[in-house]
């Protein structure tokens, strides 16, 4: 077999490397190439690990998006059947990324709209930095302003197509990694009634075959003027003095009467009834 000059060159290079001292090997070009190669592999692995971690924690767990059993729903359940719908969102996050919304549910009998709001812990940190950077007459005044910022320094509201603002709601809170989740429920009078929804859908005859239909008795199909055609979510600072009652980000439509609603199976989600952690925000 004939000799190959490249093989000899590689062999000679290997011999030269082996004969080097420890420090000579450590500061050799070959060691540098090896370090850079493994550094590249580590960066790629870390990048994919970060991506998969964020994908795994980006969406809330089931208990953060399941139906919230409010006292009104618990009473309706004791009286008979509760009908729940879901409706997809066109947008779930404003362009600035100040918050996100998940899993809108509509409860027909109690006229409630439920969904989950998520925001990053850095949102609160940024708010504290904003407040701390303002001019104060004393350190005590500055500290008093910072003390007003709670762990959840935001309030929520829904606004209908006529400009009516709904600020009373029930909620429960959760924390996961860098996110805070608040599952909220608003009671909206006139929801799922009137010209906003076709009477044939909500008020069919007693033999209606579709589970989407809610039969409310003969003659119950008369529409009212209290129908809600659209609801938009708005997020504000809890203490108006913090930022002059400014709305955070843009509003997001959470309900549109013109969009299709689908039946939602909630039966496995209501074990235990009204949770002990449920809280209430009264009308402002």
C-alpha positions as CSV (number, residue, x, y, z in Angstrom):
1,X,0.0,0.0,0.0
2,X,1.4,3.4,-1.0
3,X,2.2,6.1,1.6
4,X,-0.1,9.1,1.8
5,X,1.6,12.4,2.5
6,X,-1.5,13.7,4.4
7,X,-1.4,10.7,6.7
8,X,2.2,11.4,7.4
9,X,1.5,15.1,8.0
10,X,-1.3,14.2,10.5
11,X,1.0,11.7,12.3
12,X,3.7,14.2,12.5
13,X,1.4,16.8,13.9
14,X,0.1,14.4,16.5
15,X,3.7,13.5,17.6
16,X,4.6,17.2,18.0
17,X,1.4,17.7,20.2
18,X,2.2,14.7,22.4
19,X,5.8,15.9,22.9
20,X,4.7,19.3,24.2
21,X,4.7,20.2,27.8
22,X,1.5,20.6,29.8
23,X,1.5,24.4,29.4
24,X,2.4,24.0,25.7
25,X,-0.7,21.8,25.2
26,X,-2.9,24.1,27.2
27,X,-2.1,27.2,25.2
28,X,-1.9,25.4,21.8
29,X,-4.2,26.2,18.9
30,X,-5.5,22.7,19.0
31,X,-6.7,23.2,22.6
32,X,-8.3,26.5,21.6
33,X,-10.2,24.9,18.8
34,X,-11.5,22.1,21.2
35,X,-12.6,24.7,23.7
36,X,-14.4,26.8,21.1
37,X,-16.1,23.7,19.7
38,X,-17.5,22.6,23.1
39,X,-18.4,26.1,24.0
40,X,-20.5,26.3,20.8
41,X,-22.2,23.0,21.7
42,X,-23.0,24.3,25.2
43,X,-24.5,27.5,23.8
44,X,-26.7,25.5,21.4
45,X,-27.8,23.2,24.2
46,X,-28.6,26.1,26.5
47,X,-30.5,27.9,23.8
48,X,-32.7,24.9,23.1
49,X,-33.2,24.2,26.8
50,X,-34.3,27.8,27.3
51,X,-36.7,27.6,24.4
52,X,-38.3,24.4,25.6
53,X,-38.5,25.7,29.2
54,X,-40.3,28.9,28.0
55,X,-42.6,26.8,25.9
56,X,-43.4,24.6,28.8
57,X,-44.1,27.5,31.2
58,X,-45.6,29.9,28.8
59,X,-49.1,28.3,28.9
60,X,-50.9,28.2,32.3
61,X,-51.7,24.9,34.0
62,X,-55.2,23.4,33.9
63,X,-56.1,24.7,37.4
64,X,-55.4,28.2,36.2
65,X,-57.8,28.0,33.2
66,X,-60.5,25.6,34.4
67,X,-64.0,27.0,35.2
68,X,-64.1,29.1,38.4
69,X,-67.0,28.0,40.6
70,X,-68.4,31.3,41.8
71,X,-71.3,31.3,44.4
72,X,-73.6,32.2,41.5
73,X,-72.5,29.1,39.6
74,X,-72.7,26.9,42.7
75,X,-76.3,28.1,43.3
76,X,-77.2,27.5,39.6
77,X,-75.7,24.0,39.8
78,X,-77.9,23.2,42.9
79,X,-81.0,24.4,41.0
80,X,-80.2,22.4,37.9
81,X,-78.0,22.4,34.8
82,X,-75.3,25.0,34.1
83,X,-74.4,25.6,30.4
84,X,-70.9,26.8,29.7
85,X,-69.5,27.9,26.3
86,X,-66.0,28.8,25.1
87,X,-65.0,31.4,22.5
88,X,-61.6,31.8,20.8
89,X,-59.7,35.0,21.1
90,X,-58.6,37.0,18.0
91,X,-55.7,38.5,20.0
92,X,-54.5,37.2,23.4
93,X,-51.8,39.8,24.1
94,X,-51.4,43.6,23.3
95,X,-48.5,44.6,21.1
96,X,-46.5,45.8,24.1
97,X,-46.8,42.4,25.8
98,X,-47.9,43.9,29.1
99,X,-50.3,41.0,29.8
100,X,-51.9,38.0,28.1
101,X,-55.4,36.4,28.2
102,X,-56.3,32.7,28.0
103,X,-59.4,30.5,27.9
104,X,-62.5,32.6,27.7
105,X,-65.6,30.9,29.1
106,X,-69.2,32.1,29.0
107,X,-71.8,30.9,31.6
108,X,-75.3,31.3,30.2
109,X,-77.4,30.9,33.4
110,X,-75.3,33.3,35.6
111,X,-74.4,35.7,32.7
112,X,-70.7,35.5,33.6
113,X,-67.6,35.8,31.4
114,X,-64.5,34.1,32.8
115,X,-60.8,34.1,31.6
116,X,-57.3,34.0,32.9
117,X,-55.0,37.0,32.9
118,X,-51.2,36.5,33.0
119,X,-48.4,39.1,33.5
120,X,-44.7,38.8,34.2
121,X,-43.2,39.6,37.6
122,X,-41.0,42.2,35.8
123,X,-44.1,44.3,35.2
124,X,-44.3,44.9,39.0
125,X,-40.6,45.5,39.2
126,X,-40.7,48.0,36.4
127,X,-43.6,49.8,38.2
128,X,-41.6,50.0,41.5
129,X,-38.7,51.5,39.6
130,X,-41.0,54.0,38.0
131,X,-42.4,55.1,41.4
132,X,-38.9,55.2,43.0
133,X,-37.5,57.5,40.2
134,X,-40.0,60.2,41.0
135,X,-39.1,63.3,43.1
136,X,-40.2,63.2,46.7
137,X,-39.8,65.7,49.6
138,X,-38.4,63.0,51.9
139,X,-37.3,59.4,51.9
140,X,-40.3,58.6,54.1
141,X,-42.7,59.9,51.4
142,X,-40.9,57.8,48.8
143,X,-41.2,54.7,51.0
144,X,-44.9,55.3,51.6
145,X,-45.5,55.4,47.8
146,X,-43.6,52.2,47.3
147,X,-45.5,50.5,50.2
148,X,-48.8,51.2,48.3
149,X,-47.6,48.8,45.5
150,X,-49.0,45.4,46.4
151,X,-47.8,42.1,44.9
152,X,-50.8,42.4,42.4
153,X,-51.0,46.2,41.9
154,X,-53.6,46.0,39.1
155,X,-57.3,46.0,38.7
156,X,-59.3,44.8,35.7
157,X,-62.4,46.0,33.9
158,X,-64.6,45.0,31.0
159,X,-66.1,47.7,28.6
160,X,-69.1,46.9,26.4
161,X,-69.9,48.4,22.9
162,X,-71.8,51.3,24.5
163,X,-68.9,52.3,26.8
164,X,-70.4,50.9,30.0
165,X,-67.6,49.8,32.4
166,X,-67.8,46.7,34.6
167,X,-65.3,46.7,37.5
168,X,-66.8,44.1,39.9
169,X,-65.4,40.6,39.6
170,X,-64.4,37.4,41.4
171,X,-60.9,36.1,41.1
172,X,-58.3,33.6,42.3
173,X,-54.5,34.0,42.0
174,X,-51.7,31.7,41.1
175,X,-47.9,32.0,40.7
176,X,-45.7,30.0,38.3
177,X,-42.0,30.6,37.5
178,X,-41.8,34.3,36.4
179,X,-45.5,34.7,35.9
180,X,-48.6,35.7,37.9
181,X,-52.0,34.3,36.9
182,X,-55.4,35.7,37.9
183,X,-58.5,33.8,37.0
184,X,-61.4,36.3,36.9
185,X,-65.1,36.2,36.5
186,X,-67.3,39.1,35.5
187,X,-71.1,39.1,35.7
188,X,-72.6,41.0,32.7
189,X,-76.3,41.7,32.7
190,X,-77.9,41.0,29.3
191,X,-75.1,38.6,28.2
192,X,-76.3,36.1,25.6
193,X,-79.7,37.8,25.0
194,X,-81.3,40.1,22.6
195,X,-80.4,40.9,18.9
196,X,-76.8,40.3,19.6
197,X,-77.4,36.5,19.4
198,X,-79.9,34.9,17.1
199,X,-83.0,33.8,19.0
200,X,-83.0,30.6,17.1
201,X,-79.7,29.6,18.9
202,X,-80.7,30.6,22.4
203,X,-84.4,30.1,22.4
204,X,-85.2,27.0,20.2
205,X,-88.2,24.7,20.8
206,X,-88.1,22.0,23.4
207,X,-86.9,19.3,21.0
208,X,-83.8,21.2,19.8
209,X,-81.1,18.6,18.9
210,X,-78.0,20.6,19.4
211,X,-76.3,20.9,22.9
212,X,-75.5,24.5,21.9
213,X,-79.2,25.4,22.3
214,X,-80.5,26.6,25.6
215,X,-84.3,26.0,25.9
216,X,-85.8,28.6,28.3
217,X,-89.4,27.7,27.9
218,X,-92.2,28.7,25.5
219,X,-92.3,32.4,24.7
220,X,-88.9,33.1,26.2
221,X,-87.4,34.0,22.9
222,X,-88.4,37.7,23.1
223,X,-85.2,39.8,22.7
224,X,-84.4,42.6,25.0
225,X,-82.5,45.9,24.6
226,X,-79.9,44.8,27.2
227,X,-78.0,42.5,24.9
228,X,-74.2,42.7,25.0
229,X,-72.6,42.6,21.6
230,X,-68.9,43.0,22.6
231,X,-66.8,43.1,25.7
232,X,-63.2,44.4,25.8
233,X,-60.7,43.7,28.7
234,X,-58.9,46.7,30.2
235,X,-56.1,46.6,32.9
236,X,-55.3,49.5,35.2
237,X,-53.0,50.3,38.2
238,X,-54.7,49.4,41.5
239,X,-53.9,52.8,43.0
240,X,-54.8,55.6,40.5
241,X,-52.2,57.9,42.1
242,X,-49.5,55.6,40.9
243,X,-49.9,56.5,37.3
244,X,-53.0,58.8,37.1
245,X,-55.4,55.9,36.4
246,X,-53.6,55.0,33.2
247,X,-54.7,51.9,31.3
248,X,-51.9,49.4,30.9
249,X,-51.4,48.4,27.3
250,X,-54.3,48.2,24.8
251,X,-57.7,46.7,25.4
252,X,-58.4,43.2,24.0
253,X,-61.8,41.9,22.9
254,X,-62.7,38.9,25.1
255,X,-66.3,38.4,23.8
256,X,-68.1,39.1,20.5
257,X,-71.7,38.1,19.9
258,X,-71.0,37.7,16.2
259,X,-68.3,35.0,16.8
260,X,-69.1,31.3,17.2
261,X,-69.3,29.8,20.7
262,X,-68.7,26.1,21.5
263,X,-70.0,23.9,24.3
264,X,-67.5,23.5,27.1
265,X,-67.3,20.4,29.3
266,X,-66.7,21.6,32.9
267,X,-68.0,18.7,34.9
268,X,-64.5,17.4,36.0
269,X,-63.4,20.9,37.0
270,X,-65.9,21.8,39.8
271,X,-64.9,19.3,42.5
272,X,-65.0,21.0,45.9
273,X,-67.3,23.9,44.9
274,X,-66.4,27.5,45.6
275,X,-62.6,27.6,46.4
276,X,-61.5,29.1,49.7
277,X,-59.0,31.3,47.9
278,X,-61.7,33.2,45.9
279,X,-61.7,37.0,46.3
280,X,-64.0,39.8,45.2
281,X,-63.5,43.2,43.7
282,X,-66.7,45.3,44.3
283,X,-68.1,47.8,41.8
284,X,-66.1,51.1,41.8
